[in-house]
Amino acid sequence: MQLSVTTWNINSVRLRIGLVTEFLKNHQPDILCLQETKTPDEQFPAKAFAEAGYVHQAFIGNKGYNGVAIVSRLPFSEKEAMAMCERNDARHMTVVLDKGAGAAAGIAIHNFYIPAGGDIADPEANPKFAHKLQFLDSIGAWGVSRNPAGRPSILVGDLNIAPYEHDVWSHKQLLDVVSHTPIETTTLEKLRSELGWTDAARTLKPEPEKLYSWWSYRAADWQASNRGRRLDHIWLSDALKPTLRDLSFLSEARGWERPSDHVPVTVQLEL
């Protein structure tokens, strides 16, 4: 069985529902995980996803900020949204595929939206950066207490950190820029490795290949300057690592009309 999972920070699901449904029509991942949906639950475009064939849905959102969703062609019987850092700010959703998903039954999908962290890389001067570091600590505590990587699991999301040298357009120039500072990159990599997760992208496309999933809206010509960062990630538990077959970044999506500043990242597994 082939299983495909896409992660995409959509930067308002209602504003870009046309782009999303067109992507689903053309690429047909089994599961789509969205971040920054920016909509309360009662306004989530559930009908549009159902009409596109994604009838199994789990979402949690707020008006105008944050929000995560998982929509699937495969059924799931369990779902959970954790309040990270004791805040109900809609940054996490987990589902577990059930027996109707065939060979994928029992796989847990964890969808996270880690805080961006503001502009100043100093937790004492910047509460947003302090929150980001606390959020990472919370994921670490969850990983220790619940051991999510101890079962077949996929962790995806906008983790808002580009951990490796070639995950950014200029390692040297971005060392003091939030998303690539040493405290962030070291913390994320320590968390990933110690909790038993494998970075799917870097397994198939190791350094020094440049990999980006985000390009700033501030760039007049994002494609020509190509000043990107790899902020969007897909991690696999040990049980699923042997099933990894492909991972792709749909860079062309950044050039669509009224796009998100992030592009879809899709993993292909063979179960």
N, C-alpha and C positions, 0 to 999 in steps of 0.2 A: 504493500500500500504506500502510495506517495502522500505526504502531508506537507502542505505549504502554509506558512504563517507569516503575515506581514505586520510590521510595526510602522506607525506613521503619526507624527505630531501634525495634526491637521489645522491647528490655529483657527478654530471655529468650525464645527461640523455643519452647522446650519448654513453658514455663508458658503461653504465649499462642498455641499452635498452633491452637486452636479459633478464635480471633479471626482469625488469618491465613488459614486455609482458608475461613472465611466471607467474608472480604474478597475472596479470589480468586474465589470462586463468584459474588459479586455484581458485581464490577468488572472482572474478567478482564483485567488488564494482560498484555501479552506477556512482560514481564520484571519480576521483583521482586528488588530489592536490599535486603538486610537488614543492619543493624548491631547490635552488642551482642547477639549471639545467645546468648552465655554458655553454650556447650556444647562439649565435646570432639567431635571429628569422628565418633567411633564412636557417639555418642548423638544426632547430628543427625537430626531426623525426616524423613529422606529419603523414606520410604514414604508418609507423609501428603502430601507435595508431589507425588510421582509419581501418587498416586491422584487428586489435584486437577488433573492434566494437565500438571504442571511436571516433566517427566521429565529435563530437562537441568539439571544442578546442579553448582555449584562452591562449596565452602565450606572455611573454615579457622577453628578455634575453640579455646577454652580452657575449662576448668571454672570457671564462676562469673563470668567477666569477659571483656570484649572479644568478638571474633568477628565475622566478616562472611560473607555468603552471597549468591550469585546463583542464582536458580531461574528457569527459562525454558521457555516453550512452543516457542521457536525453538532450533534446534541451534547449538552452538558447537564449534569444533574446537581452539581454543587457550585456555589459561588460565594465569594467573601470579599468585602471591602474593608480594609483596615484603616483605622484613624492613626496616621503616623504622627509622631511627636505630640500625641494627645490633641491633635487638631483634626476636625472633620472637614478637611479641605479637598477631598475628592482627588487623591493622587495615587490610588491603588485599586486594582480589581484582580481577583483570581477566579478562574473557573476550572473545573475538572471534567474532562470529557467522559461520557458514560458509555455503556455497552453498545449503544446505537452507532458509535463512532468506529466500530470495527477494530482493526489493529491499533488504532489510536486511543482506544478506551483506557482510562486511568491516567492519561497524561494531564498534568496540571499546567495551566498557562498563567503566568504571573505578569501583570501589566503595571509598570510604574512610571510615574512622572515626577522625577526628582526636581526640586526647586532650582531655578536658574542661579540664584545667589547674588543678584545685584551686580554693581560695577566695581566695588571696592573689596579686594581680597584680604579683608581683615575682620575677623569675627567680633572684635571689640568695637570697631568703628562702624560695622555694617551688620545690623540684625538679620538681614536677608542671607548674608553669607554664613552667619552663625546657624541659622535655621537649616541651611543646606548641609552643613557638617553634622548637625544633630540628626537630620534625616538619614544620612549615611550610617550613623551610629545605630539608628532604629532598625534599618535593614539588616545590619550586622547582628543585632540582638535577636531579631526574628529568625535569621538564618541559624543561629546557635540553638535557640529554643525549639524551633519547629523543624529544623533540618529539611527544608524544602527540596534541596538537591539530592536527598537520599532516596527519592523516588523518580520515575520518569517525569521530567519537568522542563519547561521552557520559560525563561525569564526574558522579557522584552521591555522596551520603552525608551522614552527620551530621558536618558540618565544625565544629560546636561554636563557631561565631562568627556573630554577627548583624551584618553589615557596615554596614548603612545606618541612618539616624536612625529611620525608621519600621519597622525590623525588630525593634524592642523597644517595650515599652509606655511607657517614659519614657527618652528619650535622655539627658536631663540627670541623672537619678537613677542611671543604669547606666553612666556613663562610667568609673567606677573599679571596676566589677564584671566579673569574668572572663567573657568571651564578647563583651563590647562595649567593651573598653578600646581606646584609639587605636592602641596597638602591634599589637593583633590585627587590628582592622578595616583598618588601613592596609596591613599585611603581606598579608592575604588578598586585598584588592582589587588591590594591585600585582602579586601573583602571578598572579591571574586574568587581568588585562588584558595583562600582558607576555607571558604564555604563550599567548595567543590564544583564551581561552575567553569565551563569552557566558553571562551569568546569565539563564537562561530565564525565571525568575519575574519579574525586574524589567524584562525586555524587554516582556512582555505586561501587567504590572501595575506600572507605574513609580511612584516616589515621587510624592506623599506617601501612597499607599494603604498601610494597615497590613497586614502579612503576618506571620503567626505559624505555627510548626509544633510548638512546645513550650510546655507549661504545667506549672509545678512541681507535684509531689505535695503540697507544703506548703500550697498554697492551699486553704482550706476549701471555697470555691466558685469553681473555676477559670473557669467561664463568666461569672459575674457580675463578678468582678474583672478578668478578661481581661488579666492581666499576663503576656503571652506574649513569645516571642522566635522569630525565624526562624533556626533552627540547621541546618536540613536543606535541601540545595541540589541543583539540577540545572544543570549547565553543558553547553554545546554547543560543539563545534569549528566553525570558519567554514563548513566544508562542509555542516553540518547546520542552520545558522542559518536558511536560507530555508525549511526544512521545518517549522519550529515553528508549531503551530496552537493548542495550548491547554496550560495548566498549572493544576492544581487542588490545593487543600489539603483533605483530608477531616477538617475540624475536629470533626465529630460523633464521630469515633473516640476522641477524648479522654474522651468521656462513656460509653463502653462499660463493661461490667462488668470489673473488674480490668484496666484499660487500660495501655498504655505511656504514658509522659508525652510522647511524640512522636506525631505523626499521619502517615499516608501522604501523600506528595507525588507527583503523577503528571504526567508530560509526555506530550503527544500530538504525534507527528510525522506528516507526510504525505510519503512517499518517492516 
